Amino acid sequence: MILMDGGPDGYQLIGPISKKSKKKDMDKEITAEWARKTADTVLSKKVEAELVECEENIKQAVSENKMTTTIYSFYGHIKTVQELESRGFKIKQYDDQRDGSSLTISW
């Protein structure tokens, strides 16, 4: 392959482009099993963090004698919603282009 330069006189030949390759060795430890386990771990941490945020909002609402709480700018993962529903909470999620996302928890 030849490298060309577009100077005032148009394109000029400068010289060949080197085909030196900086090839990296593949990491043999990266397998489908590793990817699944890593993704599951990341998801578990995400769901756990979402549950903590929901629990904090529930405690705050209860201390204010409310029967519902809404968390704005929050769209919970399906596993978070399922866990809250298994605890007896009613969940409604909203994702509106104008107002953004929110999660309402009632009991």
Buried (B, 14 or more C-beta within 10 A) or exposed (E): EEEEEEEEEEEEEEEEEEEEEEEEEEEEEEEEEEEEEEEEEEEEEBBEEBBEBBEEBBEEBEEEEEEEBBBEEBBBEEBBBEBBEEEEBEBEBBEEEEEEBBBBBBB
